[in-house]
Amino acid sequence: MIEYEDLKKSNSKFESKFKQAFDRVIDKGRYILGEEVELFEKEFAEYCGSKYCLGVASGLDALYLSLIALDLPKDSEVLVPSNTYIATILSIVNAGFKPVLIEPKIDTYNINPKLIERNISAATKAIMVVHLYGKPCEMDKISALAEQYNLFLIEDCAQAHGAKYAGKKVGTWGMFGAFSFYPTKNLGALGDGGAIVTDDKEMAAKIKALRNYGSQQKYYNQFTGINSRLDELQAAFLRIKLSHLTEINEHKAQLASLYSRLISNPKVVLPVTQKNTEEVFHIYNIRCATRDDLKEFLLKKGVKTEIHYPIAPNLQPAYREMFAHSTFPISEEIHKTTLSLPISFSHTKEDIMYISEAINSY
């Protein structure tokens, strides 16, 4: 059986270094906001090409803290793609703002820049783009719109560590880049974790306080903050993985290229290759009108797959009423037909060859 993801196998290469890092953290006796977090923040900021990095507890918190740091007016609208993972929308709702869903392009699955402008209103204060599956959005067009309409730009980079658009890494185009280090990510911890990168010194200092009860000085609370801190142990593990991130991204890109060359079944829609982008393939997704049948067929062939994601956000029970008066046919089409194929650091070219042959025989 080819698993969709085998984290133990993917992380086996780093196991001895993880154990050394564990011992190092235990020996130091500092478990919250210590040297490991400081070093990871410095190293990840340098990797991204940002001036500052703030480690937080999760990718969701990275998005949420980015929003509340802006001090937007109550009931502000935030533009967001209609086919994103629910965490992106949840961050907007939790911050007290209104998510305005923008349809993606059917070929890239990323927010359609042409639809952004027509959805800007007097209440619109920010655009939250999502580099879905590790494919960068069209950041030159989106950045120009944000500047033209004086909107804050936040990048959800949860699936796109190291991806580039026009030679510039994602997360560095807007005010904030928000990252997740959930274990399945290309840069995955051994638990939850996240980070925010920014070039704005004042915002960096504010988020540093917001993540720690709103405190810049112990027991003195300047802001209404939360407890969202990347812990020392996860930071130590992430420092090890960060030193291998280029290798991980290149491995997944090679597997993706192999899929794209080998899969020839006309029933299947392959991911497009965009000019001016460097993808990192957190997910290699195909589309098929008979997706559920194909998924079952592959399982019988010994291949496990996943669906990212089976239900469009506007149809989720928690948000159905919020978006009751709008329709999102492109998003719904993507959610009904998308299928994610195995493409982890542990998968081999032989795995991809077998899976491609199985798909072609469907």
Stockholm file with secondary structure:
# STOCKHOLM 1.0

chainA/1-362         MIEYEDLKKSNSKFESKFKQAFDRVIDKGRYILGEEVELFEKEFAEYCGSKYCLGVASGLDALYLSLIALDLPKDSEVLVPSNTYIATILSIVNAGFKPVLIEPKIDTYNINPKLIERNISAATKAIMVVHLYGKPCEMDKISALAEQYNLFLIEDCAQAHGAKYAGKKVGTWGMFGAFSFYPTKNLGALGDGGAIVTDDKEMAAKIKALRNYGSQQKYYNQFTGINSRLDELQAAFLRIKLSHLTEINEHKAQLASLYSRLISNPKVVLPVTQKNTEEVFHIYNIRCATRDDLKEFLLKKGVKTEIHYPIAPNLQPAYREMFAHSTFPISEEIHKTTLSLPISFSHTKEDIMYISEAINSY
#=GR chainA/1-362 SS CBCSCCHHHHHGGGHHHHHHHHHHHHHHTCCBSSHHHHHHHHHHHHHHTCSEEEEESCHHHHHHHHHHHTCCCTTCEEEEETTSCHHHHHHHHHTTCEEEEECBCTTTCSBCHHHHGGGCCTTEEEEEEECGGGCCCCHHHHHHHHHHTTCEEEEECTTCTTCEETTEETTSSSSEEEEECCTTSTTCCSSCCEEEEESCHHHHHHHHHHTBTTEEETTEESSCCCBCCCBHHHHHHHHHHHTTHHHHHHHHHHHHHHHHHHCCCTTEECCCCCTTEECCCSCEEEEETTHHHHHHHHHHTTBCCBCSCSSCGGGSTTTTTTTTTCCCHHHHHHHHHEEEECCCTTCCHHHHHHHHHHHHTC
#=GC SS_cons         CBCSCCHHHHHGGGHHHHHHHHHHHHHHTCCBSSHHHHHHHHHHHHHHTCSEEEEESCHHHHHHHHHHHTCCCTTCEEEEETTSCHHHHHHHHHTTCEEEEECBCTTTCSBCHHHHGGGCCTTEEEEEEECGGGCCCCHHHHHHHHHHTTCEEEEECTTCTTCEETTEETTSSSSEEEEECCTTSTTCCSSCCEEEEESCHHHHHHHHHHTBTTEEETTEESSCCCBCCCBHHHHHHHHHHHTTHHHHHHHHHHHHHHHHHHCCCTTEECCCCCTTEECCCSCEEEEETTHHHHHHHHHHTTBCCBCSCSSCGGGSTTTTTTTTTCCCHHHHHHHHHEEEECCCTTCCHHHHHHHHHHHHTC
//
